[in-house]
Amino acid sequence: MKTMSICIGSACQVKGSYHVVKALNEMITAQGLKDEIELVGSFCMGKCNEGVAVKCDDVIYSVSVDNVEEIFEKILRGN
């Protein structure tokens, strides 16, 4: 199972972590991946100035509502 950690610290909350979590959850459900991808909350990953931090496979992505789908596809491809 792949784990995606999403920062829910105060800076990422301001940048829209709630909406990113919601979008990721919807995409995981829509693609039938609930048994393959686990979303977990995390606190600061040190990327506060870059967007909502999402970590998967030791890579930290800077995610926004605008690029969440693109990043999700990148994660699924393993990039």
Sine and cosine of phi, psi and omega as CSV:
sin_phi,cos_phi,sin_psi,cos_psi,sin_omega,cos_omega
0.00,0.00,0.71,-0.70,0.03,-1.00
-1.00,0.03,0.71,-0.71,0.03,-1.00
-0.94,-0.34,0.76,-0.65,0.09,-1.00
-0.92,-0.40,0.88,-0.47,0.03,-1.00
-0.99,-0.14,0.80,-0.60,-0.01,-1.00
-0.91,-0.42,0.80,-0.60,0.01,-1.00
-0.92,0.39,0.76,-0.65,0.06,-1.00
-0.87,-0.50,0.33,0.95,0.06,-1.00
-0.92,0.40,0.17,-0.99,-0.13,-0.99
-0.87,0.49,-0.66,0.75,-0.02,-1.00
-0.91,0.42,-0.66,0.75,0.00,-1.00
-0.96,0.29,-0.50,0.86,0.09,-1.00
-0.88,0.47,-0.68,0.73,0.02,-1.00
-0.89,0.46,-0.56,0.83,-0.02,-1.00
-1.00,0.09,0.01,1.00,0.13,-0.99
0.97,-0.26,0.48,0.88,-0.03,-1.00
-0.85,0.52,-0.58,0.82,0.03,-1.00
-0.85,0.53,-0.71,0.70,-0.03,-1.00
-0.94,0.34,-0.56,0.83,0.06,-1.00
-0.92,0.40,-0.71,0.71,0.03,-1.00
-0.86,0.51,-0.72,0.69,-0.01,-1.00
-0.87,0.49,-0.71,0.70,0.00,-1.00
-0.90,0.44,-0.71,0.71,0.02,-1.00
-0.88,0.48,-0.69,0.72,0.01,-1.00
-0.87,0.49,-0.67,0.74,0.02,-1.00
-0.90,0.43,-0.66,0.75,0.01,-1.00
-0.93,0.38,-0.65,0.76,0.03,-1.00
-0.88,0.47,-0.71,0.71,0.01,-1.00
-0.91,0.42,-0.72,0.69,-0.05,-1.00
-0.88,0.47,-0.53,0.85,-0.02,-1.00
-1.00,-0.09,0.11,0.99,0.04,-1.00
0.91,0.43,0.63,0.78,-0.08,-1.00
-0.95,-0.32,0.27,0.96,-0.05,-1.00
-0.86,0.51,-0.49,0.87,0.03,-1.00
-1.00,0.07,-0.09,1.00,-0.06,-1.00
-0.92,-0.40,-0.39,0.92,-0.04,-1.00
-0.77,-0.63,0.77,-0.63,0.04,-1.00
-0.92,-0.39,0.77,-0.64,0.09,-1.00
-1.00,-0.09,0.76,-0.65,0.06,-1.00
-0.73,-0.68,0.52,-0.85,0.06,-1.00
-0.99,0.12,0.49,-0.87,0.00,-1.00
-0.57,-0.82,0.31,-0.95,0.11,-0.99
-0.97,-0.23,-0.16,-0.99,-0.24,-0.97
-0.66,0.75,0.77,-0.64,0.07,-1.00
-0.94,-0.34,0.13,0.99,0.06,-1.00
0.99,0.16,0.27,0.96,0.00,-1.00
-0.88,-0.48,0.54,0.84,-0.15,-0.99
-0.83,0.56,-0.55,0.83,-0.07,-1.00
-1.00,0.09,-0.04,1.00,-0.10,-0.99
-0.97,-0.26,-0.16,0.99,-0.06,-1.00
0.78,-0.63,-0.14,-0.99,0.02,-1.00
-0.94,0.34,0.84,-0.55,-0.03,-1.00
-0.99,0.15,0.80,-0.59,0.07,-1.00
-0.80,-0.60,0.85,-0.53,-0.04,-1.00
-0.94,-0.35,0.74,-0.67,0.07,-1.00
-0.52,-0.86,0.75,-0.67,-0.01,-1.00
0.80,0.60,0.69,0.72,0.03,-1.00
0.90,0.44,0.24,0.97,0.08,-1.00
-0.93,-0.35,0.74,-0.67,0.03,-1.00
-0.97,-0.24,0.83,-0.55,0.01,-1.00
-0.97,-0.26,0.55,-0.83,0.11,-0.99
-0.99,-0.15,0.92,-0.39,-0.17,-0.98
-0.90,-0.44,0.57,-0.82,0.13,-0.99
-0.71,-0.71,0.14,-0.99,0.05,-1.00
-0.87,0.49,-0.52,0.85,-0.03,-1.00
-0.95,0.30,-0.51,0.86,-0.05,-1.00
-0.91,-0.42,0.15,0.99,-0.10,-1.00
-0.87,0.50,-0.64,0.77,-0.01,-1.00
-0.92,0.39,-0.68,0.73,0.03,-1.00
-0.88,0.48,-0.70,0.71,0.01,-1.00
-0.92,0.40,-0.65,0.76,0.02,-1.00
-0.86,0.51,-0.71,0.70,0.02,-1.00
-0.90,0.44,-0.62,0.78,0.03,-1.00
-0.89,0.46,-0.69,0.73,0.03,-1.00
-0.89,0.45,-0.69,0.73,0.01,-1.00
-0.89,0.46,-0.58,0.81,0.03,-1.00
-0.97,0.23,-0.26,0.96,-0.02,-1.00
1.00,0.09,0.40,0.92,0.00,-1.00
-1.00,-0.06,0.00,0.00,0.00,0.00
